[in-house]
Amino acid sequence: MHLSHRFRLRYSTRIALWGFLFALPAVLYLTIFNLYPMVNALYLSMTQYDLISAPQWIGLGNFQQILASSRFHASLQITFIYVFGTVVPVWFLSFGIAMLLNQTRIFPGAWRTLLFIPTILPLLSVTLVWKLMFNLRGPVNGLLSPFGVEPIAWLTDARYANLALIITSWWHASSYYMILFLAGLQAVPTVYQEAAALDGATAWQRLRHVILPLMRPTIVLVVVLSIINGFRTFALHYVMTGGGPGTTTEIVPLLIYKTAFAFLRMGEASAMSVVYFLLILIFSLIQLRVLQGESHE
């Protein structure tokens, strides 16, 4: 019995060791490229650092400065407007496209591939193409001119710049969330829908009382992912408007970038990133709590 126990102990130790060795590359990657930058950003947020001289400890001075900054507050407001102006229409667009694809019987694979292309295209290329489309002499104004609409300076007019960015996001993001919704729709057993149809339920009633409740996990996933990805947007604004005209499209990630690398105030930029991270974290937790609470009702 003693030898058998020692053998099992050695065997379990070897299994644990091999498991640790297999997990080690991923642990090292996460530590070097995720954990260390986060800890370092937290340290730099409490220093005065210009990327040239050594950081000087100032405690919570950067946080006091940005919380009193009108530019940071304005940037937060612009970010929230952009995120909600993007994600809410994208939910309905992507779900509607997924519903159509789920019912398509003619070349369904070809349609899915075609509609998924915007997601796999490089974001920089997509952004440059849409920047040309919103040019004063671009195709967007060309489509509006037959209706008597004068050419609009989409990216240089403060009244329209945010709208142009939101429209671009609709096109790029809908295809990704469409695939998630489509997977959720195909996971709904058809027997439930057939039973509801036999009981006389209309298409709207089947959608509301059968499909949507069974798709709740997918809906929660899409809502959380889309809002987090919306808050993480950077390349779109950087390439299309650079935060302009003026600061009318200057979202928080772009403000953090400018503060760090244009104004050489890395400590202040790190403090902004910490505050922004905490806001997103709190918002995501509230989201999950609300959505999961509804799912248990």
C-alpha positions as CSV (number, residue, x, y, z in Angstrom):
1,M,0.0,0.0,0.0
2,H,2.9,2.4,0.9
3,L,4.6,1.8,-2.5
4,S,1.3,2.2,-4.4
5,H,0.7,5.5,-2.6
6,R,4.2,6.8,-3.4
7,F,3.7,5.7,-7.1
8,R,0.4,7.6,-7.3
9,L,2.1,10.7,-5.7
10,R,4.9,10.6,-8.2
11,Y,2.6,10.1,-11.1
12,S,0.3,13.1,-10.0
13,T,3.5,15.2,-9.5
14,R,4.7,14.4,-13.0
15,I,1.3,15.2,-14.5
16,A,1.2,18.5,-12.6
17,L,4.7,19.3,-13.8
18,W,3.9,18.6,-17.4
19,G,0.7,20.7,-17.1
20,F,2.7,23.6,-15.8
21,L,5.3,23.3,-18.6
22,F,2.6,23.3,-21.2
23,A,0.9,26.3,-19.6
24,L,4.2,28.2,-19.1
25,P,4.5,29.8,-22.5
26,A,1.0,31.3,-22.2
27,V,1.7,32.4,-18.6
28,L,4.9,34.1,-19.7
29,Y,3.2,35.8,-22.6
30,L,0.4,37.1,-20.4
31,T,2.9,38.2,-17.7
32,I,5.2,40.1,-20.1
33,F,2.6,41.6,-22.5
34,N,-0.4,42.1,-20.2
35,L,0.3,42.0,-16.5
36,Y,3.7,43.9,-16.6
37,P,2.3,46.8,-18.8
38,M,-0.7,47.1,-16.5
39,V,1.5,47.2,-13.3
40,N,4.0,49.6,-15.0
41,A,1.1,51.9,-16.1
42,L,-0.2,52.0,-12.6
43,Y,3.3,53.0,-11.3
44,L,3.8,55.6,-14.1
45,S,0.4,57.1,-13.3
46,M,1.8,58.3,-10.0
47,T,4.9,59.9,-11.5
48,Q,5.9,62.9,-13.6
49,Y,7.5,61.3,-16.7
50,D,8.3,62.8,-20.0
51,L,9.9,59.8,-21.8
52,I,13.3,61.5,-21.6
53,S,14.2,62.0,-17.9
54,A,13.7,59.5,-15.1
55,P,10.1,59.3,-13.6
56,Q,9.6,61.5,-10.5
57,W,7.1,60.3,-7.9
58,I,4.2,62.7,-7.4
59,G,1.6,60.4,-5.9
60,L,-2.0,61.2,-6.9
61,G,-1.2,64.5,-8.6
62,N,-1.9,63.2,-12.1
63,F,-5.3,61.9,-11.0
64,Q,-6.3,65.2,-9.4
65,Q,-5.2,67.0,-12.6
66,I,-7.2,64.8,-15.1
67,L,-10.3,64.6,-12.9
68,A,-10.4,68.4,-13.0
69,S,-9.5,68.6,-16.7
70,S,-12.3,69.9,-18.9
71,R,-10.7,68.3,-22.0
72,F,-10.7,64.9,-20.3
73,H,-14.4,65.3,-19.4
74,A,-15.3,66.4,-22.9
75,S,-13.3,63.5,-24.3
76,L,-15.3,61.1,-22.1
77,Q,-18.5,62.6,-23.4
78,I,-17.5,62.2,-27.0
79,T,-16.4,58.6,-26.3
80,F,-19.8,57.7,-24.8
81,I,-21.7,59.3,-27.6
82,Y,-19.6,57.4,-30.2
83,V,-19.9,54.1,-28.4
84,F,-23.7,54.1,-27.9
85,G,-24.2,55.7,-31.3
86,T,-22.3,52.7,-32.8
87,V,-23.2,49.6,-30.7
88,V,-27.0,50.0,-30.4
89,P,-27.7,50.2,-34.1
90,V,-25.1,47.5,-34.7
91,W,-27.0,45.1,-32.4
92,F,-30.1,45.5,-34.6
93,L,-28.3,45.5,-37.9
94,S,-26.2,42.4,-37.1
95,F,-29.2,40.5,-35.7
96,G,-31.4,41.4,-38.7
97,I,-28.7,40.2,-41.1
98,A,-28.3,37.0,-39.1
99,M,-32.0,36.4,-39.2
100,L,-32.0,36.8,-43.0
101,L,-29.0,34.5,-43.4
102,N,-30.5,31.9,-41.2
103,Q,-33.5,31.7,-43.5
104,T,-31.5,31.9,-46.7
105,R,-31.5,28.6,-48.7
106,I,-29.8,29.8,-51.9
107,F,-26.0,29.7,-51.6
108,P,-26.1,30.4,-47.8
109,G,-22.3,29.8,-47.4
110,A,-21.5,32.3,-50.2
111,W,-23.6,35.0,-48.6
112,R,-22.1,34.4,-45.1
113,T,-18.6,34.6,-46.5
114,L,-19.4,37.7,-48.5
115,L,-21.0,39.5,-45.5
116,F,-18.1,38.5,-43.2
117,I,-15.5,40.1,-45.4
118,P,-15.5,43.5,-43.6
119,T,-14.4,41.8,-40.4
120,I,-11.3,40.1,-41.9
121,L,-10.2,43.1,-43.9
122,P,-7.4,45.1,-42.2
123,L,-8.9,48.0,-40.2
124,L,-6.4,50.5,-41.6
125,S,-7.3,49.7,-45.2
126,V,-11.0,49.9,-44.3
127,T,-10.5,53.3,-42.6
128,L,-8.5,54.7,-45.6
129,V,-11.2,53.6,-48.0
130,W,-14.0,55.2,-46.0
131,K,-12.0,58.3,-45.6
132,L,-12.0,58.6,-49.4
133,M,-15.7,57.8,-49.5
134,F,-16.4,60.7,-47.2
135,N,-14.3,63.1,-49.2
136,L,-16.0,66.3,-50.4
137,R,-16.1,64.8,-53.9
138,G,-16.4,61.2,-52.7
139,P,-19.2,58.6,-53.4
140,V,-21.2,59.5,-50.3
141,N,-21.8,63.0,-51.5
142,G,-22.3,61.7,-55.0
143,L,-25.2,59.5,-53.7
144,L,-26.8,62.5,-52.0
145,S,-26.5,65.0,-54.8
146,P,-29.5,63.7,-56.9
147,F,-31.6,64.5,-53.8
148,G,-30.5,68.1,-53.9
149,V,-28.2,67.8,-50.9
150,E,-25.1,70.1,-51.2
151,P,-21.7,68.4,-50.7
152,I,-21.0,67.9,-47.0
153,A,-17.5,68.2,-45.5
154,W,-18.0,65.0,-43.5
155,L,-14.6,64.8,-41.8
156,T,-13.8,68.5,-41.4
157,D,-17.2,69.8,-40.2
158,A,-17.8,69.4,-36.5
159,R,-21.5,68.8,-37.1
160,Y,-20.9,65.6,-39.2
161,A,-17.5,64.2,-38.3
162,N,-18.8,62.0,-35.4
163,L,-21.7,60.7,-37.6
164,A,-19.2,59.8,-40.4
165,L,-17.2,57.8,-37.9
166,I,-20.3,56.1,-36.5
167,I,-21.5,55.1,-40.0
168,T,-18.1,53.6,-40.8
169,S,-18.2,51.6,-37.5
170,W,-21.7,50.2,-38.5
171,W,-20.3,48.8,-41.7
172,H,-17.2,47.3,-40.1
173,A,-18.7,45.9,-36.9
174,S,-22.0,44.5,-38.1
175,S,-20.4,41.6,-39.9
176,Y,-18.6,40.3,-36.8
177,Y,-21.5,40.4,-34.5
178,M,-23.7,39.0,-37.3
179,I,-21.7,35.7,-37.2
180,L,-22.2,35.5,-33.4
181,F,-25.9,36.0,-33.7
182,L,-26.1,33.5,-36.5
183,A,-24.4,30.9,-34.4
184,G,-26.9,31.6,-31.6
185,L,-29.8,31.3,-34.0
186,Q,-28.6,28.0,-35.3
187,A,-28.3,26.7,-31.8
188,V,-32.0,27.3,-31.1
189,P,-33.8,23.9,-31.6
190,T,-36.3,24.1,-34.5
191,V,-38.7,21.9,-32.7
192,Y,-39.6,24.7,-30.3
193,Q,-40.3,27.1,-33.2
194,E,-42.4,24.4,-34.9
195,A,-44.4,23.7,-31.8
196,A,-45.1,27.4,-31.3
197,A,-46.2,27.7,-35.0
198,L,-48.6,24.8,-34.5
199,D,-50.1,26.6,-31.5
200,G,-50.8,29.6,-33.8
201,A,-47.9,31.8,-32.7
202,T,-47.0,34.5,-35.2
203,A,-43.5,35.2,-36.4
204,W,-43.2,38.1,-34.0
205,Q,-44.4,36.0,-31.1
206,R,-42.0,33.2,-32.0
207,L,-39.2,35.7,-32.0
208,R,-40.1,37.3,-28.8
209,H,-41.1,34.3,-26.7
210,V,-39.0,31.5,-28.2
211,I,-35.9,32.7,-30.1
212,L,-34.8,35.6,-28.0
213,P,-35.1,33.9,-24.6
214,L,-33.1,30.9,-25.9
215,M,-30.5,33.3,-27.4
216,R,-30.0,35.2,-24.1
217,P,-26.3,34.0,-23.6
218,T,-25.4,35.0,-27.1
219,I,-27.1,38.4,-26.7
220,V,-25.2,39.0,-23.4
221,L,-21.9,38.1,-25.1
222,V,-22.6,40.5,-28.1
223,V,-23.7,43.4,-25.8
224,V,-20.6,43.1,-23.6
225,L,-18.1,42.5,-26.4
226,S,-19.5,45.3,-28.6
227,I,-19.4,47.9,-25.8
228,I,-15.9,47.0,-24.7
229,N,-14.6,47.0,-28.3
230,G,-16.4,50.4,-28.8
231,F,-14.5,51.9,-25.9
232,R,-11.2,50.4,-27.2
233,T,-11.5,52.1,-30.6
234,F,-8.5,54.0,-31.7
235,A,-7.3,53.5,-35.3
236,L,-10.6,54.6,-36.9
237,H,-10.5,58.1,-35.2
238,Y,-6.7,58.4,-35.6
239,V,-6.7,57.8,-39.3
240,M,-10.0,59.5,-40.4
241,T,-10.0,62.6,-38.3
242,G,-7.1,62.6,-35.9
243,G,-9.5,63.9,-33.2
244,G,-10.6,66.9,-35.3
245,P,-11.9,69.2,-36.4
246,G,-10.5,70.7,-33.2
247,T,-11.3,68.2,-30.6
248,T,-14.8,67.2,-31.6
249,T,-13.9,63.6,-32.3
250,E,-11.2,63.2,-29.7
251,I,-12.1,60.0,-27.9
252,V,-10.3,59.0,-24.7
253,P,-7.8,56.5,-26.3
254,L,-6.8,59.2,-28.8
255,L,-6.4,61.8,-26.0
256,I,-4.2,59.3,-24.1
257,Y,-2.1,58.7,-27.2
258,K,-1.6,62.5,-27.8
259,T,-0.9,63.2,-24.1
260,A,1.8,60.5,-24.0
261,F,3.6,60.9,-27.4
262,A,2.7,64.3,-28.7
263,F,2.8,66.3,-25.4
264,L,5.3,63.9,-23.7
265,R,3.3,63.6,-20.5
266,M,3.5,59.9,-20.0
267,G,2.6,60.0,-16.3
268,E,-0.6,61.9,-17.0
269,A,-1.5,59.6,-19.9
270,S,-1.0,56.6,-17.7
271,A,-3.3,58.1,-15.1
272,M,-5.9,58.6,-17.8
273,S,-5.6,55.0,-18.9
274,V,-6.0,53.8,-15.3
275,V,-9.2,55.9,-14.9
276,Y,-10.5,54.8,-18.3
277,F,-9.8,51.1,-17.5
278,L,-11.7,51.4,-14.2
279,L,-14.6,53.1,-15.8
280,I,-14.9,50.4,-18.5
281,L,-14.5,47.6,-15.8
282,I,-17.2,49.1,-13.6
283,F,-19.5,49.6,-16.6
284,S,-18.9,46.0,-17.8
285,L,-19.6,44.6,-14.4
286,I,-22.9,46.6,-14.1
287,Q,-23.8,45.4,-17.6
288,L,-23.2,41.7,-16.7
289,R,-25.1,42.1,-13.4
290,V,-28.1,43.6,-15.1
291,L,-28.2,41.2,-18.0
292,Q,-27.6,38.1,-15.9
293,G,-30.2,39.4,-13.4
294,E,-32.8,39.6,-16.3
295,S,-31.9,36.1,-17.4
296,H,-32.8,34.6,-14.0
297,E,-36.2,36.3,-13.8
